[in-house]
């Protein structure tokens, strides 16, 4: 009976709706996409936060009643895991070799308990002038002193609205180790100066 429940839960998770390289468009501005990416991530004074919500792809707006981005799976002793990522705090942003390098901290819970991930290196990677992805790759998190996982977060960017300091696109979250979870979908992100 437990095996059937775990199998059903694991089959519900997955990254079936992630698009890696959508064409980036800029709303409400005359800036080229690569210039808009720089303005968005580099013009914020001091530390800033990026707040996430699940969004409707047709409108680019948050879905009422839905929180941040999520991944579901199972952990040790076949316990169900739900990771909720409400945002990231960016302490540093600077031009790097492949785009914009970020020093971040996750604002997340796993089954309603915050994991310990420490500072996480991220990168906004530009391909050509109209493809952009925000990636937090292969970083270690510990959960409740017993869960040790490697986590990957990918956010493709398909639209930037500079007037409201927001962007939208597709997300993919995966973690593996003593717990395994996956999630994907469409998101909206808003930059704010206050910490989360």
C-alpha positions as CSV (number, residue, x, y, z in Angstrom):
1,X,0.0,0.0,0.0
2,X,2.8,2.4,0.9
3,X,4.6,1.6,-2.4
4,X,1.5,2.4,-4.4
5,X,1.1,5.8,-2.7
6,X,4.8,6.6,-3.3
7,X,4.6,5.5,-6.9
8,X,1.5,7.7,-7.5
9,X,3.2,10.7,-5.8
10,X,6.4,10.3,-7.8
11,X,4.4,10.0,-11.1
12,X,2.7,13.3,-10.3
13,X,6.0,15.1,-10.2
14,X,8.0,15.9,-13.2
15,X,9.3,18.7,-15.4
16,X,6.9,18.3,-18.3
17,X,6.3,22.0,-19.0
18,X,9.6,23.7,-19.2
19,X,10.8,25.6,-22.3
20,X,14.5,26.3,-22.2
21,X,15.0,29.1,-24.8
22,X,11.9,31.1,-25.6
23,X,12.4,34.4,-27.5
24,X,12.6,37.2,-25.1
25,X,10.4,40.2,-25.6
26,X,10.4,43.6,-23.8
27,X,7.2,45.4,-23.0
28,X,6.8,49.1,-22.2
29,X,10.3,50.1,-23.3
30,X,12.4,50.7,-26.4
31,X,15.3,48.7,-25.0
32,X,16.8,45.7,-26.9
33,X,16.3,42.5,-24.9
34,X,19.9,42.2,-23.8
35,X,19.9,45.8,-22.6
36,X,16.6,45.2,-20.7
37,X,18.2,42.2,-18.9
38,X,21.1,44.3,-17.8
39,X,18.8,47.1,-16.6
40,X,16.6,44.7,-14.8
41,X,19.3,42.8,-12.8
42,X,22.1,45.4,-12.5
43,X,20.3,48.7,-11.9
44,X,18.8,47.8,-8.5
45,X,20.5,49.6,-5.7
46,X,21.9,47.4,-3.0
47,X,20.5,44.0,-2.1
48,X,17.1,43.2,-3.7
49,X,14.6,40.3,-3.8
50,X,13.0,38.5,-6.6
51,X,9.5,37.3,-5.6
52,X,7.9,34.4,-7.6
53,X,4.3,33.3,-8.3
54,X,2.8,30.7,-10.5
55,X,1.4,32.6,-13.5
56,X,-1.0,32.3,-16.4
57,X,1.0,32.0,-19.6
58,X,-1.7,33.8,-21.6
59,X,-1.8,36.9,-19.4
60,X,1.6,36.8,-17.6
61,X,-0.2,37.5,-14.3
62,X,-0.2,35.6,-11.0
63,X,-2.8,32.9,-10.6
64,X,-5.1,33.8,-7.7
65,X,-4.7,31.5,-4.7
66,X,-1.4,30.1,-5.9
67,X,1.9,30.9,-4.1
68,X,5.5,30.5,-5.2
69,X,7.0,27.9,-7.5
70,X,6.9,24.3,-6.3
71,X,8.4,20.8,-6.8
72,X,6.9,17.6,-5.4
73,X,8.5,14.2,-4.7
74,X,9.5,11.8,-1.9
75,X,12.2,11.8,0.8
76,X,13.6,9.3,3.3
77,X,11.2,6.9,4.8
78,X,9.0,7.5,1.7
79,X,7.8,10.8,3.1
80,X,6.1,13.2,0.6
81,X,8.2,16.3,-0.1
82,X,6.9,19.6,-1.3
83,X,9.3,22.4,-2.0
84,X,7.9,25.9,-2.2
85,X,10.1,28.6,-3.6
86,X,8.7,32.0,-2.8
87,X,11.7,34.0,-4.0
88,X,15.4,34.6,-3.9
89,X,17.4,37.4,-2.2
90,X,20.2,38.8,-4.4
91,X,23.1,40.3,-2.3
92,X,25.4,40.9,-5.3
93,X,24.9,41.3,-9.1
94,X,27.8,41.9,-11.5
95,X,28.7,41.4,-15.1
96,X,30.5,38.1,-15.6
97,X,32.0,36.0,-18.5
98,X,28.7,34.6,-19.7
99,X,26.2,37.2,-18.5
100,X,25.4,38.4,-15.0
101,X,26.7,36.7,-11.9
102,X,24.5,36.7,-8.9
103,X,25.1,35.9,-5.2
104,X,21.7,34.7,-3.8
105,X,19.9,33.2,-0.9
106,X,16.8,31.0,-1.4
107,X,13.6,31.9,0.4
108,X,11.9,28.4,0.3
109,X,10.4,25.7,2.4
110,X,10.4,21.9,2.0
111,X,7.3,20.4,3.6
112,X,6.9,23.8,5.5
113,X,10.4,23.8,7.0
114,X,13.2,26.0,5.6
115,X,16.2,24.1,4.2
116,X,19.7,25.3,4.8
117,X,21.3,26.2,1.5
118,X,23.7,29.0,2.4
119,X,24.6,31.4,-0.3
120,X,23.9,30.2,-3.8
121,X,25.8,31.3,-6.9
122,X,23.5,32.1,-9.8
123,X,23.9,33.4,-13.3
124,X,21.7,35.1,-15.9
125,X,23.0,33.7,-19.2
126,X,22.4,35.5,-22.4
127,X,22.4,33.6,-25.7
128,X,22.5,35.9,-28.8
129,X,20.6,39.1,-27.9
130,X,17.1,37.7,-27.3
131,X,17.5,34.5,-25.2
132,X,18.0,34.7,-21.4
133,X,18.0,32.1,-18.6
134,X,18.5,32.6,-14.9
135,X,20.1,29.4,-13.5
136,X,21.0,28.3,-10.0
137,X,22.9,25.1,-10.7
138,X,24.1,22.1,-8.6
139,X,24.0,23.6,-5.2
140,X,23.8,21.7,-1.9
141,X,20.9,22.0,0.6
142,X,20.3,20.3,3.9
143,X,16.9,19.8,5.3
144,X,16.2,19.0,9.0
145,X,19.8,17.8,9.4
146,X,19.0,14.6,7.7
147,X,18.1,15.5,4.1
148,X,21.1,16.2,1.8
149,X,20.2,17.2,-1.7
150,X,21.7,18.8,-4.8
151,X,19.3,21.4,-6.2
152,X,18.9,22.9,-9.7
153,X,16.6,25.8,-10.6
154,X,16.2,27.1,-14.1
155,X,14.1,30.1,-15.1
156,X,13.8,30.9,-18.8
157,X,12.7,34.5,-19.5
158,X,10.2,35.2,-22.3
159,X,9.0,38.7,-21.3
160,X,10.4,41.7,-19.3
161,X,8.4,44.7,-18.1
162,X,10.8,47.3,-17.0
163,X,8.1,49.7,-15.8
164,X,7.1,47.2,-13.1
165,X,10.5,45.5,-12.7
166,X,9.1,42.1,-13.6
167,X,9.7,39.2,-15.9
168,X,7.9,36.0,-16.9
169,X,8.9,32.6,-18.3
170,X,9.1,28.9,-17.6
171,X,10.6,27.3,-14.5
172,X,12.1,23.9,-13.7
173,X,13.1,22.8,-10.2
174,X,14.8,19.5,-9.3
175,X,16.4,18.2,-6.2
176,X,18.0,14.8,-5.7
177,X,19.8,13.0,-2.9
178,X,18.2,11.7,0.2
179,X,15.0,13.3,-1.2
180,X,13.9,13.7,-4.8
181,X,11.5,16.2,-6.2
182,X,10.7,17.9,-9.5
183,X,8.4,20.7,-10.6
184,X,7.9,23.0,-13.6
185,X,5.4,25.5,-15.0
186,X,5.0,29.1,-15.9
187,X,6.0,31.9,-13.5
188,X,6.0,35.6,-12.9
189,X,8.8,37.3,-10.9
190,X,8.8,40.8,-9.5
191,X,12.0,42.6,-8.2
192,X,11.6,44.5,-4.9
193,X,14.1,46.4,-2.8
194,X,12.9,45.1,0.5
195,X,14.2,41.6,1.7
196,X,11.7,38.7,1.9
